[in-house]
Amino acid sequence: MVGPPVSRRQARRRALDILYEADLRGRPTARVLAAQLSAEDPPGDFTVELVRGVHRTRGELDRLIESYARDWKLARMPVVDRNVLRLGLFEILHLDDVPTAVAIDEAVDLAKELSTKDSGRFVNGVLARIADAHAPD
C-alpha cells in the first residue's frame, strides 16, 4: 500500500533518503524501498516512481554524470551529491511532466540543504550541462 499524497518536494526528499540509505549501506535499492513500503508511514506514489526510475536507469544516469562532472569520479563524490544528481537527472531525462528548470532547482535545493557548501553550485553545473546537451531540438 502506498502512503498518502505529499508534495513533490517532500516526495523528492523521501526518495533521496531511500537512495542515500541504499548507496551508503551498500544495500539493493529495491530492498530499502520494500522496507519503506511496509513501514507505518510508506512513501507516496511520486517517491516510489522516482526511486524505481533511478534504480532502473542508474547505469545511464551514472555514465552521464561521470562524463559531465568535470574532473570528478562518481565514487569520489559525496553520497548525497551523487544521489541528488541521479534523482535530478532522472527527472530531466525521463519525466515529461517535470520541467527541466524545476528538476534542477529542486536538486540544487536538496544539495544546499543536505550537503557541502559547494554542492549546490556543483549539482547545478552538472545538471545544466547535461540538460543543455540533451535538450530536444
N, C-alpha and C positions, 0 to 999 in steps of 0.2 A: 504494500500500500504506500502510495506516495503522499507526502505531507501536504499541508495547507499551502495555498498560494502565498508567495512572498515577492518582494520587489526584485527586479532583475539584479540590482546592486547586491542585495542580500544573497541571491542565488549564486552570483559570481564569487562572493566571499566564501560561501559554503563549499562551492566547487573547488576553490583554491585550497581550502582546508583539507579536503579529501585528497587532492592531487599531491599536496605537500606531505601529508602523512605517508602516502604510498611511496613517494620518492625518498623521503628521509629514512624511513624504516626498511626500505627495500622490499616492500610487500606488493603483491599484484593489485593494481588499481581496482579491478573487479571485486576483489575480496574486501578491500576497505569500503567500497561503495555498498556492497551487500551488507556489511555490518551496520552501516549508517541507515540503510533502508529498513533494517529490522529494529532499529533503535526506537526509543519512545517518541522522539521528535524527528521523523525521517525527512530527508531533503525533498524539496518540491520538484516539479517536472522540469523546469529550466535547469536546475542544478544537475539533475540526472542526465539531461541532454548534453550539457557541457562536459561532464566527466566522461560519459561514454564516447562522445565525439573526440575529445582529446585523446582518450585511450586508443580509439580506433585509428586515428590519423597521426599518432605520435611519431612514427618514423618520418613521415613527410614533414611534420612540423619541426622536428629536431634538425633535419637536414637544412631546411630553410633558415632556421635561427642561426645555426653554425656558419652558414655561408654569408649571412648578412651582419653578424655580430663581429665587427672588425677586431681582430686580434684576441678574440675570446673563444675558448672551447666551452662547450656545454658543461662539462664536468667541473670547470673552474668557477662557473657562475654560482652565486648564492642560490640555494634551493628555492627560495621564494621567487627570485627573479626568473629562473628558468621555467617555473610553473606558471607565473604570470604571463610570460612570453608565449608559452604554449596555449594558454587559455585565450589570450587576446588574438593570437594568430588564427586559432581555430574559428573564432567568431568572424574575423575578417574574411577568411577564405571559404568558410562553409555555411555561414548563417546569413542568408539573403535579407532577413528581416532586421538585422543589426547593421546600422550604418557604420562604415569604417571609422569615421571620426569618433563615434560613441565607443566602439570597441577599444580604440587606442586610449581615449580619455579614461575609461574605466580601468584599463590595465595600468595606466600611469598612476591613477589614484591609489590602487591597491599596492603598487610598488612603493609609492611615497609613504603610505601608512604603515607598511609591514616590513620594509627592508631598509637598505642603507640610504644615506642622504643623497647619493648619486644615482640610485636605482631608477627613480622616475625619469630622469633625463636619458639614461641608458635604454630603458624599455621604450620610451617614446622614439628614440632614434632608430632602434632596430625595427620596430613595428612600422614606422613611417617609411623606411627604406623598402621593406618587403611589400607594403601596400602600394607604394608607387610603382614598383617593378611588376606587380601582379594585377594592376588596375585594368578593368575591362577597357578595350579600345573604344 
